[in-house]
């Protein structure tokens, strides 16, 4: 037992050292930074001094309407993006897993390729496709009598959701497809022998068997959605879009740090966002765990 314990300690030590260096220390520094504010000394003519202000930065962030509205934007984004992503990725995976699918490898690669494009490049591509003076897509829509301003207050959120779907749909499709491929074929054959059709097998057999993957993807998607930053930031720069510099909490923290040099406020906003992500992750994990435990008791 001592040898096993020693071996486990040796193997786990690099992980814990790296985890502490890249996770614990930065989080601790952000919390510490959020408790201080830099103020001008000497009636504004002296240098800056760091002053301990306790929870004042948290109060300022929560009291700022722009920060609160950012969470409202995230809520709308999640309500639109997450169902579309889960349904689209799972639907594509089911199509590729069906007996009628052909050229599976080609379509897997074609659907996954957008994820290989860096987020900034993807956002720039779509900004080009959204710009009326440049985009053949917008010109074709206008020729067909469809007028839609992708940069308007009504179009900004769907525009960002579309970019995110283009980036992440294929990636999550691969996860679902791998889960579907792991299903015991004998289960599917038994369902076919019992007279179940393709739709019945998909909804009554396949989807229930990949619920663990569905819950995992949903959890990671929620966490990723709360960190929304790159796509709206690109839309904010020089496009005339309704996306403001504080459109999401992440953008609010970025603006506070690099436009206003208020690192304490930026750190407080980041900590509040991290706490929100942690609470939502805990809630989703707890909910899926309860459902699993309930099914095991029933069985």
Secondary structure, 3 states (H helix, E strand, C coil): CHHHHHHHHHHHHHHHHHHHHHHHHHHHHHHHHCCEEEEECCCCCCCEEEEECCCHHHHHHHHCHHHHHHHHHHHHHHHHHHHHHHHHHHHHHHHHHCCCCCCHHHHHHHHHHHHHCCHHHHHHHHHHHHCCCCCHHHHHHHHCCCCCCCCCCCCHHHHHHHHHHHHHHHHHHHHHHHHHHCCCHHHHHHHHHCCCCHHHHHHHHHHHHCHHHHHHHHHHHHHHHHCCCHHHHHHHCCCCCCCCCCCCHHHHHHHHHHCCCCHHHHHHHHHHHHHHHHHHHHHHHHHHHHHHHHHHHHC
